[in-house]
């Protein structure tokens, strides 16, 4: 349980891993159980994990996995697609900025997660074009209702 695993974890990587697992557990429950209890617990676990993850390099697979799952939480559970896309984009941007200085193992381990983050952003922005970073404001995208 989180009350014993997280405090006993000796590294930032282990702490982030366990807090991400807590968030995942509650996220899965929040998708099926009515009420805010599990969504709130998932949010808190993911937020705490994100704070500790700042100690890891941006391309670290555990940090990227946290960003992936937290962004899915924002999209699926919280109904906050803007937050989901922003978190995923930021994670990809920060990770790719340091990949040129990373070793082969890190590149291999992180590459698949970076691609999943990109795929999610593409999927989410296709479903809601206003989420695209370069999307024009609604009043300029041709869909605004005009008064005659």
ZABA-311395 format. One record per atom (N, C-alpha, C): residue in three letters; x, y, z. Coordinates in steps of 0.2 Angstrom, whole numbers, padded with zeros to 4 digits, always signed. Example, Ala and Ser with C-alpha at 12.3 -4.5 7.8 and 13.67 -1.06 7.14 Angstrom:
<recs>
ALA+0066-0028+0039ALA+0062-0022+0039ALA+0066-0016+0039SER+0064-0011+0035SER+0068-0005+0036SER+0064+0000+0039
</recs>
This chain:
<recs>
UNK+0004-0006+0000UNK+0000+0000+0000UNK+0004+0006+0000UNK+0002+0012-0003UNK+0006+0018-0003UNK+0009+0021+0003UNK+0005+0019+0009UNK+0008+0022+0015UNK+0014+0019+0017UNK+0016+0013+0015UNK+0022+0010+0017UNK+0027+0010+0011UNK+0025+0009+0005UNK+0030+0009-0001UNK+0033+0015-0002UNK+0029+0021-0003UNK+0032+0027-0005UNK+0037+0030+0000UNK+0035+0030+0007UNK+0041+0032+0012UNK+0047+0028+0012UNK+0046+0021+0010UNK+0052+0017+0011UNK+0056+0017+0004UNK+0054+0020-0001UNK+0057+0021-0007UNK+0063+0026-0006UNK+0069+0023-0009UNK+0075+0027-0007UNK+0077+0032-0013UNK+0074+0031-0019UNK+0076+0035-0024UNK+0070+0039-0027UNK+0071+0045-0030UNK+0066+0048-0034UNK+0062+0044-0039UNK+0066+0040-0042UNK+0063+0035-0047UNK+0058+0031-0044UNK+0060+0028-0038UNK+0056+0023-0035UNK+0049+0027-0032UNK+0051+0032-0029UNK+0045+0036-0027UNK+0040+0038-0032UNK+0042+0040-0038UNK+0038+0042-0043UNK+0034+0036-0046UNK+0038+0031-0046UNK+0035+0024-0049UNK+0029+0022-0044UNK+0030+0022-0038UNK+0025+0020-0033UNK+0019+0025-0033UNK+0020+0032-0033UNK+0015+0036-0033UNK+0011+0036-0040UNK+0015+0035-0045UNK+0011+0034-0052UNK+0007+0028-0051UNK+0009+0023-0048UNK+0005+0017-0047UNK-0001+0018-0043UNK-0001+0022-0038UNK-0006+0024-0034UNK-0011+0028-0038UNK-0009+0033-0042UNK-0013+0037-0047UNK-0017+0032-0052UNK-0013+0027-0055UNK-0016+0023-0059UNK-0022+0019-0056UNK-0020+0016-0050UNK-0025+0012-0047UNK-0032+0016-0046UNK-0031+0022-0043UNK-0037+0026-0042UNK-0040+0029-0049UNK-0036+0030-0054UNK-0039+0032-0060UNK-0043+0026-0063UNK-0041+0020-0063UNK-0045+0015-0065UNK-0051+0014-0061UNK-0051+0015-0055UNK-0057+0015-0051UNK-0062+0021-0052UNK-0059+0026-0053UNK-0063+0032-0055UNK-0067+0032-0062UNK-0064+0028-0066UNK-0068+0027-0072UNK-0074+0022-0072UNK-0074+0019-0066UNK-0080+0014-0065UNK-0084+0016-0059UNK-0082+0019-0054UNK-0085+0020-0048UNK-0088+0028-0048UNK-0094+0029-0046UNK-0097+0035-0046UNK-0094+0039-0040UNK-0094+0046-0040UNK-0091+0050-0035UNK-0084+0052-0037UNK-0082+0057-0033UNK-0076+0060-0034UNK-0070+0057-0030UNK-0071+0053-0025UNK-0066+0050-0021UNK-0060+0048-0024UNK-0061+0043-0029UNK-0055+0040-0033UNK-0052+0045-0038UNK-0056+0049-0041UNK-0053+0054-0045UNK-0049+0059-0041UNK-0051+0061-0035UNK-0047+0065-0031UNK-0041+0062-0029UNK-0041+0056-0027UNK-0035+0052-0025UNK-0030+0051-0030UNK-0033+0050-0036UNK-0028+0049-0042UNK-0025+0056-0044UNK-0029+0061-0044UNK-0026+0068-0045UNK-0020+0069-0040UNK-0021+0068-0033UNK-0016+0070-0028UNK-0010+0065-0029UNK-0011+0059-0031UNK-0005+0055-0032UNK-0001+0057-0038UNK-0005+0058-0043UNK-0001+0060-0049UNK+0002+0067-0048UNK-0001+0072-0045UNK+0002+0078-0043UNK+0009+0078-0039UNK+0008+0073-0034UNK+0014+0072-0029UNK+0020+0069-0033UNK+0018+0064-0037UNK+0023+0061-0042UNK+0026+0066-0046UNK+0022+0070-0049UNK+0025+0075-0054UNK+0030+0080-0050UNK+0029+0082-0044UNK+0033+0086-0040UNK+0040+0082-0039UNK+0040+0076-0037UNK+0046+0072-0036UNK+0049+0071-0043UNK+0045+0070-0048UNK+0048+0068-0055UNK+0053+0073-0058UNK+0052+0079-0055UNK+0056+0085-0057UNK+0064+0083-0056UNK+0065+0079-0051UNK+0072+0077-0050UNK+0075+0072-0055UNK+0070+0069-0059UNK+0073+0065-0065UNK+0074+0069-0071UNK+0078+0066-0075UNK+0079+0070-0082UNK+0072+0069-0086UNK+0071+0074-0090UNK+0064+0074-0093UNK+0063+0068-0098UNK+0068+0065-0100UNK+0068+0059-0105UNK+0067+0053-0101UNK+0067+0053-0094UNK+0067+0047-0090UNK+0061+0043-0091UNK+0061+0037-0093UNK+0055+0033-0094UNK+0049+0033-0089UNK+0051+0033-0083UNK+0047+0034-0077UNK+0043+0040-0077UNK+0047+0046-0078UNK+0044+0052-0079UNK+0039+0053-0085UNK+0041+0050-0090UNK+0037+0050-0096UNK+0031+0046-0095UNK+0032+0040-0092UNK+0026+0036-0091UNK+0021+0040-0086UNK+0023+0043-0081UNK+0019+0047-0077UNK+0015+0052-0081UNK+0019+0056-0085UNK+0016+0061-0090UNK+0010+0058-0094UNK+0012+0052-0097UNK+0007+0049-0101UNK+0001+0047-0097UNK+0001+0044-0091UNK-0004+0042-0088UNK-0008+0048-0085UNK-0005+0053-0082UNK-0008+0059-0079UNK-0012+0062-0085UNK-0009+0063-0091UNK-0013+0066-0096UNK-0019+0062-0098UNK-0019+0055-0098UNK-0024+0051-0099UNK-0030+0053-0094UNK-0027+0053-0088UNK-0032+0055-0082UNK-0036+0061-0084UNK-0032+0067-0085UNK-0035+0073-0087UNK-0040+0072-0092UNK-0039+0068-0097UNK-0043+0068-0103UNK-0049+0064-0101UNK-0048+0058-0099UNK-0053+0053-0098UNK-0057+0054-0092UNK-0054+0055-0086UNK-0058+0056-0080UNK-0060+0063-0078UNK-0055+0068-0079UNK-0056+0075-0077UNK-0060+0078-0082UNK-0060+0076-0088UNK-0064+0079-0094UNK-0060+0086-0095UNK-0054+0086-0095UNK-0050+0092-0096UNK-0045+0091-0102UNK-0047+0091-0108UNK-0043+0089-0113UNK-0037+0094-0114UNK-0039+0101-0113UNK-0033+0106-0113UNK-0028+0104-0109UNK-0029+0102-0103UNK-0024+0100-0098UNK-0020+0094-0101UNK-0024+0089-0103UNK-0021+0083-0106UNK-0016+0084-0111UNK-0018+0088-0116UNK-0014+0090-0122UNK-0008+0094-0120UNK-0009+0099-0115UNK-0003+0103-0113UNK+0002+0099-0109UNK+0000+0095-0105UNK+0004+0090-0101UNK+0008+0086-0106UNK+0005+0083-0110UNK+0008+0078-0115UNK+0013+0082-0120UNK+0011+0087-0122UNK+0015+0091-0127UNK+0022+0094-0123UNK+0021+0096-0117UNK+0026+0098-0113UNK+0031+0093-0111UNK+0029+0087-0110UNK+0033+0081-0108UNK+0037+0079-0114UNK+0034+0079-0120UNK+0037+0077-0126UNK+0043+0083-0128UNK+0041+0089-0127UNK+0045+0094-0129UNK+0052+0094-0124UNK+0050+0093-0118UNK+0056+0093-0113UNK+0060+0087-0114UNK+0057+0081-0116UNK+0061+0075-0117UNK+0065+0075-0123UNK+0062+0078-0128UNK+0066+0078-0135UNK+0072+0083-0134UNK+0071+0088-0130UNK+0076+0093-0130UNK+0083+0090-0127UNK+0082+0085-0123UNK+0088+0082-0120UNK+0090+0075-0123UNK+0086+0072-0127UNK+0088+0066-0130UNK+0094+0066-0134UNK+0096+0071-0137UNK+0102+0071-0141UNK+0109+0070-0136UNK+0108+0071-0130UNK+0113+0070-0125UNK+0112+0064-0121UNK+0107+0060-0123UNK+0106+0054-0119UNK+0109+0048-0122UNK+0110+0043-0118UNK+0113+0036-0120UNK+0108+0032-0124UNK+0110+0027-0127UNK+0106+0023-0131UNK+0100+0020-0128UNK+0102+0017-0122UNK+0097+0014-0118UNK+0091+0019-0116UNK+0093+0025-0114UNK+0087+0030-0112UNK+0083+0031-0118UNK+0086+0032-0124UNK+0083+0034-0130UNK+0078+0028-0132UNK+0081+0022-0132UNK+0076+0016-0133UNK+0070+0016-0128UNK+0072+0016-0122UNK+0067+0016-0117UNK+0061+0021-0117UNK+0064+0027-0119UNK+0059+0033-0119UNK+0056+0034-0126UNK+0058+0031-0131UNK+0056+0033-0138UNK+0048+0030-0138UNK+0047+0024-0136UNK+0040+0022-0136UNK+0035+0026-0132UNK+0037+0028-0127UNK+0033+0032-0122UNK+0031+0039-0126UNK+0037+0042-0128UNK+0036+0048-0132UNK+0031+0048-0138UNK+0032+0042-0141UNK+0027+0041-0147UNK+0020+0040-0145UNK+0019+0037-0139UNK+0012+0036-0136UNK+0009+0043-0134UNK+0014+0047-0131UNK+0011+0054-0130UNK+0009+0058-0136UNK+0014+0058-0141UNK+0012+0061-0147UNK+0006+0058-0150UNK+0005+0052-0150UNK-0001+0048-0153UNK-0007+0051-0149UNK-0007+0051-0143UNK-0013+0054-0139UNK-0015+0061-0141UNK-0009+0065-0141UNK-0011+0072-0143UNK-0014+0072-0150UNK-0012+0068-0155UNK-0014+0068-0161UNK-0022+0066-0161UNK-0023+0061-0157UNK-0030+0058-0157UNK-0034+0063-0154UNK-0032+0066-0148UNK-0036+0071-0145UNK-0038+0077-0149UNK-0033+0080-0152UNK-0034+0086-0156UNK-0038+0084-0163UNK-0037+0078-0165UNK-0042+0076-0171UNK-0049+0076-0169UNK-0050+0074-0162UNK-0057+0074-0160UNK-0060+0081-0158UNK-0055+0085-0156UNK-0057+0092-0154UNK-0052+0097-0157UNK-0053+0099-0163UNK-0048+0103-0167UNK-0046+0109-0163UNK-0050+0112-0159UNK-0048+0118-0155UNK-0042+0116-0150UNK-0040+0110-0149UNK-0035+0108-0145UNK-0028+0109-0148UNK-0028+0109-0155UNK-0022+0109-0159UNK-0018+0116-0157UNK-0012+0115-0156UNK-0008+0121-0154UNK-0009+0127-0158UNK-0009+0126-0165UNK-0009+0131-0170UNK-0016+0132-0172UNK-0021+0130-0169UNK-0028+0131-0171UNK-0030+0138-0170UNK-0033+0141-0175UNK-0035+0148-0175UNK-0041+0149-0169UNK-0041+0155-0166UNK-0047+0155-0162UNK-0054+0154-0165UNK-0059+0152-0161UNK-0065+0150-0164UNK-0068+0156-0169UNK-0067+0162-0167UNK-0070+0167-0171UNK-0066+0168-0178UNK-0060+0164-0179UNK-0057+0165-0185UNK-0056+0158-0189UNK-0059+0153-0186UNK-0059+0147-0189UNK-0064+0145-0194UNK-0069+0150-0195UNK-0074+0149-0200UNK-0080+0145-0197UNK-0080+0144-0191UNK-0086+0141-0188UNK-0090+0146-0183UNK-0088+0152-0183UNK-0092+0157-0179UNK-0098+0158-0182UNK-0103+0159-0178UNK-0110+0161-0180UNK-0110+0169-0180UNK-0112+0171-0186UNK-0112+0178-0187UNK-0119+0180-0188UNK-0120+0186-0186UNK-0127+0190-0186UNK-0127+0193-0193UNK-0133+0192-0196UNK-0134+0196-0202UNK-0138+0202-0201
</recs>
